[in-house]
Structures are given as structure tokens and as C-alpha cells.
């Protein structure tokens, strides 16, 4: 990723005991990973949506703590039954 033109949009959710977005962003930059900091996860999802196209896919990854926000933005659930 260091040599790539790809950059990560870094965000977090305040409701969970996760690393905050700024600390995560700084940690990734320390390793030479290109990032864009967006502390509000809803804005981060909108930023990603604006960059996605048929030739430029987008990936959202993280903890289950972001699941509700993803569900609300895309209107689908990751819960497919008994976990």
C-alpha cells in the first residue's frame, strides 16, 4: 500500500471502546500508509461512496461496532441469523 495511489479513509465510532480515528490515522501514517482522516463515520462512508466506481471499488472494514451505522447507510444487515 505504501507505493500505491490508494488511500484509506480513517474513521471510528465513539460509542465503542475502539482506538479513536486520530490515533489510528497517526499510527497508519507512521508506517507510510496514505490516509484521509474523517472522524465522523457517516461522513467517511459518504466520502467513500463519492470515490467508488466500476473501476475503483471501495471496501469498508472494521469491528462489529460499525455494523449499525453501515446498516443505516446502506439499508442492509450483516446479521444473517444465529451468531
N, C-alpha and C positions, 0 to 999 in steps of 0.2 A: 504494500500500500504506500510505502514511502515514495516510490518513484512514480506512482500512479497520479492521474489527474483527479481521481476520486477523492471526495472529502466527506467526512462523517458529520452529520448534524447531531450535535450532542445536547441531550436534554435529560430531565429527570422528573420524578413526581415527588412532591413534598410530603404526601401522605404516608410514604413508606420510609423505612429506615435504610435508604439507599445513599450511596455517595451523591452529593449534590452535583449539579451539572457543571459548575465552575471547576470544582476539584477534578472531576472526571475529564473535563476538557484539558486542563493543565497537565494531567497525567498522560494523556494521549499525545499532546504536543511534545512532551518531554521525550517521547520515543519517535518523534518525527512524523507523526500521523497528522495529515491535514484535517482540520476540523472547522466547523462553524458552530458557535455557541448560541443556543436558543433555550433559555431556562424554562419557558412555558412549553410543555409538551404538545399542547394543541397547536400552537404556532409552529412548532417543529414539524408536525405532521403536515401542516399546510405548506411549509417550505418544501418538504419532500414531494408533495403532490405537484407542486409547480415545476419540479425538475424531472419528474418521471415522464417517459415517452416510450414508444415502441422500441427505440434503440437504446434507451437509458432506463433500466429498471431501478426500482427503489426497494430497499429492504428495511424492515423495522425489526429490531431485535432488542431484547431486554428481559426483564423479570415479569412474572405474572402480575406484578403490581401495575403495569401499564395496560393490562388487558381491558379493563373497563373503559379507559379513555379510547383505546383502539376501537372497541365495540361501538362506542358512541359516535366516533368519527365516520366509521365505515358501515355501521348498522349490520354487523355480523358478530357472532360469538365464537370464541375458541373452545368453549365448553361443549364437548360432544357426548356428554354422558357422565358416568361414574368415573371419578378420578381416584 
